[in-house]
Amino acid sequence: MVHLGNYLGAIKNWVSIQELYETFFFIVDLHAITLPYEAPQLSKATRSTAAIYLACGVDSSKASIFVQSHVRAHVELMWLLSSSTPIGWLNRMIQFKEKSRKAGDENVGVALLTYPVLMASDILLYQSDLVPVGEDQTQHLELTREIAERVNNLYGGRKWKKMGGRGGNLFKVPEALIPPAGARVMSLTDGLSKMSKSAPSDQSRINLLDPKDVIANKIKRCKTDSLPGLEFDNPERPECRNLLSIYQIITGKTKEQVVIECQNMNWGTFKATLTDALIDHLQPIQARYKEIMSDPGYLDNVLLEGAGKASEIADVTLNNVYQAMGFLRR
């Protein structure tokens, strides 16, 4: 389920950057299976996520939109990169430590440890210059950069030329494209924790497809405090800051405008105002989503075309790596 944090922290930003760069957006179904999941739901969730991307404004005439598993080069390059990635680099990944501690060793698959290598493959296949990432993904991008540099040193340059290649680097070393400040959305039940799709309580997040009454109920019940007035910058009031920030981003108002409008409101008045703003903002997205899902042929064509464009670029990179690493040509 795509939630408000995904939308405000990432997807809304993608809509802007597709105007500036050649962009690739894909639904990471291979990453989705690193934790236990319901097999019958995977394809449904994949289609739904693709439709949400489109409904939010990702434009298939400007960007390539595809399903990760539909471009087989992702998995093949991951395996090649794995041979050059020290296990110590993966052991230091914070997210692996956190998730494996929660689940226990017997319930954790190898994929949870190695998926950062797949993420590196996702990025390096397309000779990416920039990767839009949030704060929690900067460590994974740094790993991608280290893998790229290591493989370039091991197999690129003159070594690649001796194998019949053009020489030079096999991969570009990508940079982070950090989204604008203020797009970090926190949980509705804990203003110090990020809004997350893996949180056990659905009350903690606004899902983009939540009906009006569900949105109203979640905002009505969300955690607040008993202090008078509303303010952005009091570190003792994380929930207040989070809800005001959501309102600011959703309405497109400046921080100063929100302060003037809301500083003297009580929680009941503000929650009603925030609820109306969320419903007004999400209604066109939900309407467009229903329209897209009612036309499966359109969605299939978008994903097929996107995978075709992606494969053209990815296959060149993959074949170069096979050549540089000494594989018999197919």
Short mmCIF file of the C-alpha atoms (twelve columns), coordinates in Angstrom:
data_MODEL
# 
_entry.id   MODEL 
# 
loop_
_atom_site.group_PDB 
_atom_site.id 
_atom_site.type_symbol 
_atom_site.label_atom_id 
_atom_site.label_alt_id 
_atom_site.label_comp_id 
_atom_site.label_asym_id 
_atom_site.label_seq_id 
_atom_site.Cartn_x 
_atom_site.Cartn_y 
_atom_site.Cartn_z 
_atom_site.pdbx_PDB_model_num 
ATOM 1   C CA . MET A 1   0.000   0.000   0.000   1 
ATOM 2   C CA . VAL A 2   1.411   3.361   -1.054  1 
ATOM 3   C CA . HIS A 3   0.920   5.843   1.770   1 
ATOM 4   C CA . LEU A 4   1.082   9.596   2.250   1 
ATOM 5   C CA . GLY A 5   4.739   9.455   3.284   1 
ATOM 6   C CA . ASN A 6   5.684   7.686   0.028   1 
ATOM 7   C CA . TYR A 7   3.718   10.255  -1.943  1 
ATOM 8   C CA . LEU A 8   4.951   13.443  -0.259  1 
ATOM 9   C CA . GLY A 9   8.477   12.150  0.328   1 
ATOM 10  C CA . ALA A 10  9.118   10.587  -3.082  1 
ATOM 11  C CA . ILE A 11  6.418   10.325  -5.755  1 
ATOM 12  C CA . LYS A 12  5.462   14.016  -5.714  1 
ATOM 13  C CA . ASN A 13  9.143   14.794  -6.230  1 
ATOM 14  C CA . TRP A 14  9.367   12.326  -9.134  1 
ATOM 15  C CA . VAL A 15  6.633   14.232  -10.955 1 
ATOM 16  C CA . SER A 16  8.855   17.309  -10.842 1 
ATOM 17  C CA . ILE A 17  12.123  15.643  -11.839 1 
ATOM 18  C CA . GLN A 18  10.624  13.862  -14.857 1 
ATOM 19  C CA . GLU A 19  10.465  17.331  -16.430 1 
ATOM 20  C CA . LEU A 20  14.223  17.816  -15.955 1 
ATOM 21  C CA . TYR A 21  15.839  14.413  -16.551 1 
ATOM 22  C CA . GLU A 22  15.529  11.141  -18.436 1 
ATOM 23  C CA . THR A 23  13.874  9.114   -15.695 1 
ATOM 24  C CA . PHE A 24  13.178  5.457   -14.874 1 
ATOM 25  C CA . PHE A 25  10.530  4.531   -12.304 1 
ATOM 26  C CA . PHE A 26  9.825   0.903   -11.564 1 
ATOM 27  C CA . ILE A 27  7.789   -1.226  -9.220  1 
ATOM 28  C CA . VAL A 28  10.246  -3.238  -7.130  1 
ATOM 29  C CA . ASP A 29  8.473   -6.584  -6.995  1 
ATOM 30  C CA . LEU A 30  11.780  -8.420  -6.526  1 
ATOM 31  C CA . HIS A 31  12.557  -6.369  -3.439  1 
ATOM 32  C CA . ALA A 32  9.028   -6.978  -2.157  1 
ATOM 33  C CA . ILE A 33  9.696   -10.681 -1.546  1 
ATOM 34  C CA . THR A 34  12.600  -10.167 0.875   1 
ATOM 35  C CA . LEU A 35  10.092  -10.499 3.739   1 
ATOM 36  C CA . PRO A 36  7.166   -12.975 4.029   1 
ATOM 37  C CA . TYR A 37  4.303   -12.127 1.653   1 
ATOM 38  C CA . GLU A 38  1.108   -13.559 0.171   1 
ATOM 39  C CA . ALA A 39  1.928   -14.871 -3.330  1 
ATOM 40  C CA . PRO A 40  -1.573  -14.265 -4.779  1 
ATOM 41  C CA . GLN A 41  -1.318  -10.615 -3.756  1 
ATOM 42  C CA . LEU A 42  2.022   -9.846  -5.421  1 
ATOM 43  C CA . SER A 43  0.808   -9.301  -8.991  1 
ATOM 44  C CA . LYS A 44  -2.251  -7.376  -7.770  1 
ATOM 45  C CA . ALA A 45  -0.110  -5.095  -5.622  1 
ATOM 46  C CA . THR A 46  2.320   -4.619  -8.516  1 
ATOM 47  C CA . ARG A 47  -0.424  -3.437  -10.867 1 
ATOM 48  C CA . SER A 48  -1.965  -1.274  -8.163  1 
ATOM 49  C CA . THR A 49  1.355   0.433   -7.416  1 
ATOM 50  C CA . ALA A 50  1.957   1.121   -11.100 1 
ATOM 51  C CA . ALA A 51  -1.510  2.641   -11.388 1 
ATOM 52  C CA . ILE A 52  -0.858  4.824   -8.330  1 
ATOM 53  C CA . TYR A 53  2.391   6.131   -9.847  1 
ATOM 54  C CA . LEU A 54  0.474   7.106   -12.978 1 
ATOM 55  C CA . ALA A 55  -2.433  8.559   -11.016 1 
ATOM 56  C CA . CYS A 56  -0.025  10.728  -9.011  1 
ATOM 57  C CA . GLY A 57  1.313   12.289  -12.199 1 
ATOM 58  C CA . VAL A 58  4.202   10.139  -13.397 1 
ATOM 59  C CA . ASP A 59  3.885   10.529  -17.174 1 
ATOM 60  C CA . SER A 60  4.689   7.570   -19.419 1 
ATOM 61  C CA . SER A 61  5.409   9.951   -22.314 1 
ATOM 62  C CA . LYS A 62  8.222   11.537  -20.281 1 
ATOM 63  C CA . ALA A 63  9.461   8.672   -18.096 1 
ATOM 64  C CA . SER A 64  9.934   4.915   -18.365 1 
ATOM 65  C CA . ILE A 65  7.593   3.054   -15.986 1 
ATOM 66  C CA . PHE A 66  8.036   -0.700  -15.683 1 
ATOM 67  C CA . VAL A 67  8.064   -3.716  -13.380 1 
ATOM 68  C CA . GLN A 68  11.482  -4.666  -12.030 1 
ATOM 69  C CA . SER A 69  11.151  -8.394  -12.743 1 
ATOM 70  C CA . HIS A 70  10.170  -7.672  -16.362 1 
ATOM 71  C CA . VAL A 71  13.769  -6.544  -17.048 1 
ATOM 72  C CA . ARG A 72  15.788  -9.666  -16.345 1 
ATOM 73  C CA . ALA A 73  19.083  -7.791  -16.418 1 
ATOM 74  C CA . HIS A 74  18.354  -6.633  -12.836 1 
ATOM 75  C CA . VAL A 75  18.794  -10.141 -11.424 1 
ATOM 76  C CA . GLU A 76  21.661  -11.107 -13.720 1 
ATOM 77  C CA . LEU A 77  23.728  -8.040  -12.891 1 
ATOM 78  C CA . MET A 78  22.993  -8.516  -9.196  1 
ATOM 79  C CA . TRP A 79  24.664  -11.928 -9.323  1 
ATOM 80  C CA . LEU A 80  27.717  -10.539 -11.114 1 
ATOM 81  C CA . LEU A 81  28.020  -7.685  -8.605  1 
ATOM 82  C CA . SER A 82  27.591  -10.119 -5.702  1 
ATOM 83  C CA . SER A 83  30.831  -11.855 -6.689  1 
ATOM 84  C CA . SER A 84  32.717  -8.595  -6.057  1 
ATOM 85  C CA . THR A 85  30.836  -7.379  -2.964  1 
ATOM 86  C CA . PRO A 86  32.521  -8.233  0.373   1 
ATOM 87  C CA . ILE A 87  30.142  -9.771  2.900   1 
ATOM 88  C CA . GLY A 88  31.359  -7.253  5.484   1 
ATOM 89  C CA . TRP A 89  29.877  -4.418  3.421   1 
ATOM 90  C CA . LEU A 90  26.444  -6.039  3.663   1 
ATOM 91  C CA . ASN A 91  26.710  -6.912  7.353   1 
ATOM 92  C CA . ARG A 92  27.019  -3.230  8.247   1 
ATOM 93  C CA . MET A 93  23.707  -2.280  6.599   1 
ATOM 94  C CA . ILE A 94  21.507  -0.781  9.313   1 
ATOM 95  C CA . GLN A 95  18.169  -1.905  7.855   1 
ATOM 96  C CA . PHE A 96  19.310  -5.549  7.738   1 
ATOM 97  C CA . LYS A 97  20.380  -5.412  11.382  1 
ATOM 98  C CA . GLU A 98  17.054  -3.888  12.449  1 
ATOM 99  C CA . LYS A 99  14.794  -6.210  10.449  1 
ATOM 100 C CA . SER A 100 16.710  -9.413  11.206  1 
ATOM 101 C CA . ARG A 101 16.724  -8.595  14.928  1 
ATOM 102 C CA . LYS A 102 12.941  -8.248  14.867  1 
ATOM 103 C CA . ALA A 103 12.262  -11.393 12.829  1 
ATOM 104 C CA . GLY A 104 14.943  -13.753 14.183  1 
ATOM 105 C CA . ASP A 105 17.567  -15.661 12.164  1 
ATOM 106 C CA . GLU A 106 15.312  -18.608 11.277  1 
ATOM 107 C CA . ASN A 107 12.733  -16.285 9.724   1 
ATOM 108 C CA . VAL A 108 15.133  -14.170 7.685   1 
ATOM 109 C CA . GLY A 109 16.000  -15.135 4.108   1 
ATOM 110 C CA . VAL A 110 19.369  -14.490 2.474   1 
ATOM 111 C CA . ALA A 111 17.627  -11.947 0.228   1 
ATOM 112 C CA . LEU A 112 17.204  -9.567  3.154   1 
ATOM 113 C CA . LEU A 113 20.996  -9.450  3.475   1 
ATOM 114 C CA . THR A 114 21.775  -9.249  -0.237  1 
ATOM 115 C CA . TYR A 115 18.998  -6.964  -1.502  1 
ATOM 116 C CA . PRO A 116 21.291  -3.886  -1.347  1 
ATOM 117 C CA . VAL A 117 23.275  -5.558  -4.151  1 
ATOM 118 C CA . LEU A 118 20.056  -5.810  -6.162  1 
ATOM 119 C CA . MET A 119 19.486  -2.131  -5.407  1 
ATOM 120 C CA . ALA A 120 22.977  -1.404  -6.754  1 
ATOM 121 C CA . SER A 121 22.090  -3.371  -9.879  1 
ATOM 122 C CA . ASP A 122 18.839  -1.392  -10.219 1 
ATOM 123 C CA . ILE A 123 20.835  1.835   -10.294 1 
ATOM 124 C CA . LEU A 124 24.006  0.899   -12.161 1 
ATOM 125 C CA . LEU A 125 22.237  -0.827  -15.069 1 
ATOM 126 C CA . TYR A 126 21.025  2.534   -16.364 1 
ATOM 127 C CA . GLN A 127 24.335  4.413   -15.998 1 
ATOM 128 C CA . SER A 128 22.438  6.691   -13.643 1 
ATOM 129 C CA . ASP A 129 23.778  10.144  -12.860 1 
ATOM 130 C CA . LEU A 130 21.343  10.874  -10.038 1 
ATOM 131 C CA . VAL A 131 19.243  8.783   -7.656  1 
ATOM 132 C CA . PRO A 132 16.406  10.427  -5.709  1 
ATOM 133 C CA . VAL A 133 16.775  9.112   -2.165  1 
ATOM 134 C CA . GLY A 134 15.530  9.923   1.300   1 
ATOM 135 C CA . GLU A 135 17.704  10.037  4.392   1 
ATOM 136 C CA . ASP A 136 17.092  6.359   5.167   1 
ATOM 137 C CA . GLN A 137 18.493  5.242   1.783   1 
ATOM 138 C CA . THR A 138 21.756  7.223   1.693   1 
ATOM 139 C CA . GLN A 139 23.672  4.257   3.156   1 
ATOM 140 C CA . HIS A 140 22.462  1.991   0.365   1 
ATOM 141 C CA . LEU A 141 23.427  4.528   -2.291  1 
ATOM 142 C CA . GLU A 142 26.885  4.802   -0.739  1 
ATOM 143 C CA . LEU A 143 27.162  1.005   -1.019  1 
ATOM 144 C CA . THR A 144 26.164  1.259   -4.684  1 
ATOM 145 C CA . ARG A 145 28.930  3.800   -5.250  1 
ATOM 146 C CA . GLU A 146 31.476  1.541   -3.532  1 
ATOM 147 C CA . ILE A 147 30.405  -1.482  -5.607  1 
ATOM 148 C CA . ALA A 148 30.614  0.556   -8.828  1 
ATOM 149 C CA . GLU A 149 34.118  1.774   -8.000  1 
ATOM 150 C CA . ARG A 150 35.258  -1.718  -7.000  1 
ATOM 151 C CA . VAL A 151 33.993  -3.361  -10.196 1 
ATOM 152 C CA . ASN A 152 35.408  -0.517  -12.314 1 
ATOM 153 C CA . ASN A 153 38.813  -1.113  -10.682 1 
ATOM 154 C CA . LEU A 154 38.636  -4.905  -10.936 1 
ATOM 155 C CA . TYR A 155 37.399  -5.226  -14.517 1 
ATOM 156 C CA . GLY A 156 37.282  -1.815  -16.211 1 
ATOM 157 C CA . GLY A 157 39.860  0.315   -18.002 1 
ATOM 158 C CA . ARG A 158 42.664  -1.506  -19.775 1 
ATOM 159 C CA . LYS A 159 41.531  -4.882  -18.428 1 
ATOM 160 C CA . TRP A 160 38.207  -4.492  -20.203 1 
ATOM 161 C CA . LYS A 161 39.970  -3.321  -23.360 1 
ATOM 162 C CA . LYS A 162 42.086  -6.487  -23.356 1 
ATOM 163 C CA . MET A 163 38.837  -8.470  -23.300 1 
ATOM 164 C CA . GLY A 164 37.745  -6.735  -26.508 1 
ATOM 165 C CA . GLY A 165 35.772  -3.911  -24.913 1 
ATOM 166 C CA . ARG A 166 36.048  -0.150  -25.276 1 
ATOM 167 C CA . GLY A 167 37.862  0.351   -21.979 1 
ATOM 168 C CA . GLY A 168 37.082  3.002   -19.408 1 
ATOM 169 C CA . ASN A 169 34.599  2.614   -16.575 1 
ATOM 170 C CA . LEU A 170 31.910  -0.042  -16.735 1 
ATOM 171 C CA . PHE A 171 29.616  2.034   -14.511 1 
ATOM 172 C CA . LYS A 172 28.959  5.663   -13.787 1 
ATOM 173 C CA . VAL A 173 29.280  6.381   -10.060 1 
ATOM 174 C CA . PRO A 174 25.909  7.952   -9.213  1 
ATOM 175 C CA . GLU A 175 25.191  10.907  -6.943  1 
ATOM 176 C CA . ALA A 176 22.262  11.372  -4.549  1 
ATOM 177 C CA . LEU A 177 19.405  13.671  -5.481  1 
ATOM 178 C CA . ILE A 178 18.073  14.680  -2.069  1 
ATOM 179 C CA . PRO A 179 14.408  15.782  -2.088  1 
ATOM 180 C CA . PRO A 180 13.400  19.217  -0.742  1 
ATOM 181 C CA . ALA A 181 13.418  19.624  3.009   1 
ATOM 182 C CA . GLY A 182 10.156  19.130  4.841   1 
ATOM 183 C CA . ALA A 183 8.968   16.092  2.867   1 
ATOM 184 C CA . ARG A 184 9.645   13.614  5.693   1 
ATOM 185 C CA . VAL A 185 6.246   12.451  6.939   1 
ATOM 186 C CA . MET A 186 6.015   10.862  10.364  1 
ATOM 187 C CA . SER A 187 3.620   8.305   11.840  1 
ATOM 188 C CA . LEU A 188 0.171   9.402   12.999  1 
ATOM 189 C CA . THR A 189 0.689   7.425   16.200  1 
ATOM 190 C CA . ASP A 190 4.267   8.520   16.960  1 
ATOM 191 C CA . GLY A 191 5.679   11.829  15.749  1 
ATOM 192 C CA . LEU A 192 9.249   10.557  16.162  1 
ATOM 193 C CA . SER A 193 8.863   7.541   13.827  1 
ATOM 194 C CA . LYS A 194 8.666   7.694   10.059  1 
ATOM 195 C CA . MET A 195 5.331   6.811   8.428   1 
ATOM 196 C CA . SER A 196 5.853   3.244   7.223   1 
ATOM 197 C CA . LYS A 197 3.963   0.597   5.275   1 
ATOM 198 C CA . SER A 198 5.536   -2.080  7.480   1 
ATOM 199 C CA . ALA A 199 4.192   -0.608  10.745  1 
ATOM 200 C CA . PRO A 200 1.707   -3.099  12.235  1 
ATOM 201 C CA . SER A 201 -1.048  -0.513  12.802  1 
ATOM 202 C CA . ASP A 202 -2.836  0.883   9.773   1 
ATOM 203 C CA . GLN A 203 -3.864  3.788   12.019  1 
ATOM 204 C CA . SER A 204 -0.258  5.022   11.795  1 
ATOM 205 C CA . ARG A 205 -0.539  6.018   8.124   1 
ATOM 206 C CA . ILE A 206 -2.815  7.574   5.524   1 
ATOM 207 C CA . ASN A 207 -2.910  5.250   2.513   1 
ATOM 208 C CA . LEU A 208 -3.385  7.012   -0.809  1 
ATOM 209 C CA . LEU A 209 -6.472  4.899   -1.519  1 
ATOM 210 C CA . ASP A 210 -8.107  5.320   1.896   1 
ATOM 211 C CA . PRO A 211 -11.796 6.350   1.576   1 
ATOM 212 C CA . LYS A 212 -12.925 9.704   2.954   1 
ATOM 213 C CA . ASP A 213 -14.407 8.251   6.138   1 
ATOM 214 C CA . VAL A 214 -11.213 6.297   6.886   1 
ATOM 215 C CA . ILE A 215 -9.059  9.411   6.411   1 
ATOM 216 C CA . ALA A 216 -11.383 11.398  8.682   1 
ATOM 217 C CA . ASN A 217 -11.274 8.699   11.349  1 
ATOM 218 C CA . LYS A 218 -7.482  8.360   11.259  1 
ATOM 219 C CA . ILE A 219 -6.953  12.112  11.611  1 
ATOM 220 C CA . LYS A 220 -9.577  12.296  14.355  1 
ATOM 221 C CA . ARG A 221 -7.798  9.561   16.332  1 
ATOM 222 C CA . CYS A 222 -4.173  10.525  15.574  1 
ATOM 223 C CA . LYS A 223 -1.835  11.305  18.445  1 
ATOM 224 C CA . THR A 224 -1.645  14.955  19.594  1 
ATOM 225 C CA . ASP A 225 -0.842  16.751  22.873  1 
ATOM 226 C CA . SER A 226 -2.628  18.869  25.452  1 
ATOM 227 C CA . LEU A 227 -0.679  22.113  24.986  1 
ATOM 228 C CA . PRO A 228 -2.546  25.232  23.768  1 
ATOM 229 C CA . GLY A 229 -2.085  26.579  20.224  1 
ATOM 230 C CA . LEU A 230 -0.192  24.989  17.344  1 
ATOM 231 C CA . GLU A 231 3.499   25.470  16.484  1 
ATOM 232 C CA . PHE A 232 6.113   24.064  14.111  1 
ATOM 233 C CA . ASP A 233 9.368   24.431  15.992  1 
ATOM 234 C CA . ASN A 234 8.843   23.104  19.502  1 
ATOM 235 C CA . PRO A 235 10.964  19.900  19.797  1 
ATOM 236 C CA . GLU A 236 8.691   18.768  22.623  1 
ATOM 237 C CA . ARG A 237 5.736   18.608  20.180  1 
ATOM 238 C CA . PRO A 238 6.766   16.232  17.329  1 
ATOM 239 C CA . GLU A 239 3.152   15.299  16.470  1 
ATOM 240 C CA . CYS A 240 2.193   18.958  16.180  1 
ATOM 241 C CA . ARG A 241 5.110   19.625  13.834  1 
ATOM 242 C CA . ASN A 242 4.269   16.582  11.726  1 
ATOM 243 C CA . LEU A 243 0.580   17.421  11.251  1 
ATOM 244 C CA . LEU A 244 1.328   21.076  10.454  1 
ATOM 245 C CA . SER A 245 3.989   19.972  7.943   1 
ATOM 246 C CA . ILE A 246 1.538   17.602  6.230   1 
ATOM 247 C CA . TYR A 247 -0.976  20.429  5.982   1 
ATOM 248 C CA . GLN A 248 1.657   22.787  4.590   1 
ATOM 249 C CA . ILE A 249 2.810   20.376  1.872   1 
ATOM 250 C CA . ILE A 250 -0.694  19.240  0.910   1 
ATOM 251 C CA . THR A 251 -1.981  22.812  0.539   1 
ATOM 252 C CA . GLY A 252 1.159   24.242  -1.046  1 
ATOM 253 C CA . LYS A 253 1.218   27.055  1.506   1 
ATOM 254 C CA . THR A 254 4.340   28.536  3.041   1 
ATOM 255 C CA . LYS A 255 5.299   27.779  6.610   1 
ATOM 256 C CA . GLU A 256 4.529   31.393  7.529   1 
ATOM 257 C CA . GLN A 257 1.049   31.199  6.000   1 
ATOM 258 C CA . VAL A 258 0.283   28.027  7.965   1 
ATOM 259 C CA . VAL A 259 1.514   29.598  11.206  1 
ATOM 260 C CA . ILE A 260 -0.743  32.648  10.727  1 
ATOM 261 C CA . GLU A 261 -3.737  30.463  9.824   1 
ATOM 262 C CA . CYS A 262 -3.359  27.762  12.464  1 
ATOM 263 C CA . GLN A 263 -1.415  29.024  15.470  1 
ATOM 264 C CA . ASN A 264 -4.533  29.849  17.509  1 
ATOM 265 C CA . MET A 265 -6.613  26.850  16.439  1 
ATOM 266 C CA . ASN A 266 -7.533  24.083  18.850  1 
ATOM 267 C CA . TRP A 267 -6.924  20.475  17.837  1 
ATOM 268 C CA . GLY A 268 -10.547 19.811  16.901  1 
ATOM 269 C CA . THR A 269 -10.664 22.715  14.457  1 
ATOM 270 C CA . PHE A 270 -7.269  21.946  12.958  1 
ATOM 271 C CA . LYS A 271 -7.988  18.251  12.516  1 
ATOM 272 C CA . ALA A 272 -11.166 19.079  10.581  1 
ATOM 273 C CA . THR A 273 -9.190  21.522  8.415   1 
ATOM 274 C CA . LEU A 274 -6.438  18.970  7.774   1 
ATOM 275 C CA . THR A 275 -8.972  16.254  6.958   1 
ATOM 276 C CA . ASP A 276 -10.696 18.452  4.357   1 
ATOM 277 C CA . ALA A 277 -7.340  19.362  2.786   1 
ATOM 278 C CA . LEU A 278 -6.241  15.712  2.566   1 
ATOM 279 C CA . ILE A 279 -9.531  14.552  1.047   1 
ATOM 280 C CA . ASP A 280 -9.494  17.409  -1.497  1 
ATOM 281 C CA . HIS A 281 -5.910  16.616  -2.491  1 
ATOM 282 C CA . LEU A 282 -6.279  12.835  -2.727  1 
ATOM 283 C CA . GLN A 283 -9.696  12.731  -4.441  1 
ATOM 284 C CA . PRO A 284 -8.362  13.459  -7.979  1 
ATOM 285 C CA . ILE A 285 -5.602  10.869  -7.489  1 
ATOM 286 C CA . GLN A 286 -8.124  8.249   -6.376  1 
ATOM 287 C CA . ALA A 287 -10.439 9.066   -9.290  1 
ATOM 288 C CA . ARG A 288 -7.591  8.751   -11.793 1 
ATOM 289 C CA . TYR A 289 -6.473  5.489   -10.148 1 
ATOM 290 C CA . LYS A 290 -9.940  3.955   -10.612 1 
ATOM 291 C CA . GLU A 291 -9.946  5.069   -14.239 1 
ATOM 292 C CA . ILE A 292 -6.546  3.440   -14.894 1 
ATOM 293 C CA . MET A 293 -7.455  0.204   -13.119 1 
ATOM 294 C CA . SER A 294 -10.659 -0.051  -15.152 1 
ATOM 295 C CA . ASP A 295 -8.568  -0.210  -18.350 1 
ATOM 296 C CA . PRO A 296 -6.074  -3.085  -17.876 1 
ATOM 297 C CA . GLY A 297 -5.003  -2.894  -21.519 1 
ATOM 298 C CA . TYR A 298 -3.753  0.652   -21.054 1 
ATOM 299 C CA . LEU A 299 -1.756  -0.265  -17.951 1 
ATOM 300 C CA . ASP A 300 -0.270  -3.363  -19.618 1 
ATOM 301 C CA . ASN A 301 0.865   -1.274  -22.588 1 
ATOM 302 C CA . VAL A 302 2.505   1.361   -20.377 1 
ATOM 303 C CA . LEU A 303 4.440   -1.315  -18.464 1 
ATOM 304 C CA . LEU A 304 5.382   -3.222  -21.639 1 
ATOM 305 C CA . GLU A 305 6.657   -0.077  -23.353 1 
ATOM 306 C CA . GLY A 306 8.554   0.986   -20.231 1 
ATOM 307 C CA . ALA A 307 10.222  -2.408  -19.861 1 
ATOM 308 C CA . GLY A 308 11.207  -2.306  -23.530 1 
ATOM 309 C CA . LYS A 309 12.915  1.084   -23.198 1 
ATOM 310 C CA . ALA A 310 14.604  0.019   -19.965 1 
ATOM 311 C CA . SER A 311 15.851  -3.281  -21.435 1 
ATOM 312 C CA . GLU A 312 17.540  -1.535  -24.358 1 
ATOM 313 C CA . ILE A 313 19.776  0.401   -21.952 1 
ATOM 314 C CA . ALA A 314 20.127  -2.312  -19.301 1 
ATOM 315 C CA . ASP A 315 21.174  -5.008  -21.786 1 
ATOM 316 C CA . VAL A 316 24.059  -2.886  -23.096 1 
ATOM 317 C CA . THR A 317 25.409  -2.443  -19.572 1 
ATOM 318 C CA . LEU A 318 24.925  -6.119  -18.713 1 
ATOM 319 C CA . ASN A 319 26.649  -7.354  -21.882 1 
ATOM 320 C CA . ASN A 320 29.596  -5.042  -21.222 1 
ATOM 321 C CA . VAL A 321 29.991  -6.476  -17.711 1 
ATOM 322 C CA . TYR A 322 29.774  -10.055 -18.987 1 
ATOM 323 C CA . GLN A 323 32.478  -9.216  -21.542 1 
ATOM 324 C CA . ALA A 324 34.743  -7.476  -19.027 1 
ATOM 325 C CA . MET A 325 34.407  -10.377 -16.553 1 
ATOM 326 C CA . GLY A 326 35.456  -12.891 -19.197 1 
ATOM 327 C CA . PHE A 327 32.230  -14.768 -19.913 1 
ATOM 328 C CA . LEU A 328 31.798  -16.692 -23.176 1 
ATOM 329 C CA . ARG A 329 29.692  -14.553 -25.469 1 
ATOM 330 C CA . ARG A 330 26.122  -15.746 -26.008 1 
# 
